[in-house]
Amino acid sequence: MSDEEPLYTISIAARLVRRDKPNETPIHPQTLRMYEREGLVNPQRVGKNRLYSDRDIERVRRIQSYTQIGVNLQGVAMILDLLERLEQVQSEMEVLRQAATRDRRESGGRNHDV
């Protein structure tokens, strides 16, 4: 099962966001709807129902952590965008690193500096 598989209805998702903080009240489903309107989270739709994945839940937790320290939703959007770009660049770097290692191995370790 993938962490991107939509599993949870909005009411369950709202409870899961704070499951590790049992003394806090769950977030309101309306908060999740607002995050969706703002483009911060994009649950899958099945008919009229929103279904949230584990990855969506983790993203909402991250959003909550930023808003709790005073970052507004526009700031959260910028932070999340930058983090996604960073993750993409890191993935691309890893692919390049693996290709360079493979090339060195195939060339017998010879130095190909220009």
N, C-alpha and C positions, 0 to 999 in steps of 0.2 A: 504494500500500500504506500502510495506517494504522499508526501506532506502537502502536495497541491490538490489532492482529491477533495472535492467539496463534500463535507459530511454533516455539518452542524447547521441547524436552523438558527435564526437570529437570536432567539431567546436562550438557547443553549450556548451559542457563541458568547453572548454577553456574560454569562456565568463563568465560562472557561477563561476569560481574559484575566480574572482575578482569583482563579482557583488556588494559586499559591499564596494568597493573602486572605485566609478565611475570616479574619476580623473585619475586613472591609466589605461594604456592600457591593454587589455586582454592578457593573456599569449598566446604564439603561439602554435598551435596544435602540432608542431614539438617537443615542450617541453614535451607534454604529451606522445608522442611516445618515447622520450628519457627516461622518467621515467618508461615507460613500459619495454623498453629494459634493463634497470638497475634493473628491478624486484621490483620497488618501488610501482607500481600500476598495477593492473591486471584487466582491463576492460573486460567485456564479449564480445565475438565475435559472430556476427550474419552474416554469410557469410563473406564478406571482411570488414564489418563495425565493429568498436569498439563502444560499448555502455557502458556509464558510469552511475553508480548509484549515489544517493546522498551521500552514504558512500564513494565512490571513490572521489567525488568532495571534500568532507571534508578532505580526506587523502591528496589530492593534495594541498589543502590550508595549511595543516600542513607541508608538504614538502617545500612549498614556504616559510613559516615562518622560517624554519630552514636555508634554503639556503640564505635568506635575511640577516641573522645575521652571515653568513660566514661559516656555516657547509657545508662540501663537501658532495657529494651524498653517498659516502661510510659511512660517519658519520651519515647521515640521515637514511640510511638503518639500521645501528646499533641501533640508537635511536628508530626507529619504532619497531624493533624486541623486544627491551627491554620493550617498552610500551605495546606491545601485550602480552608478557610474564607476566608482572605485572597485566594486566587486567585478564588474565587467572587465576593467583594465587589468585587474589581478589575474583573472581567468585567461585573458589574452597573453599576459606575460608568462604564465605557466605553460601555455601551449608553445610559445616561442622558446622558452627555456628547455622544454622537452625536445623540440626540434633541433636546437643547437647541440644538446647532449647526444642525440641520435646521429647528427652529422659528424660530430667529433669522433664518435665510436666507429662510424662507417669509414671515415678517412684515416683511421689508425692513429688518431690523436695528433695529426700534423696541424701545425698552426697556420691558419689561413688569414692572418691579419693583412690588411691592405695598407 
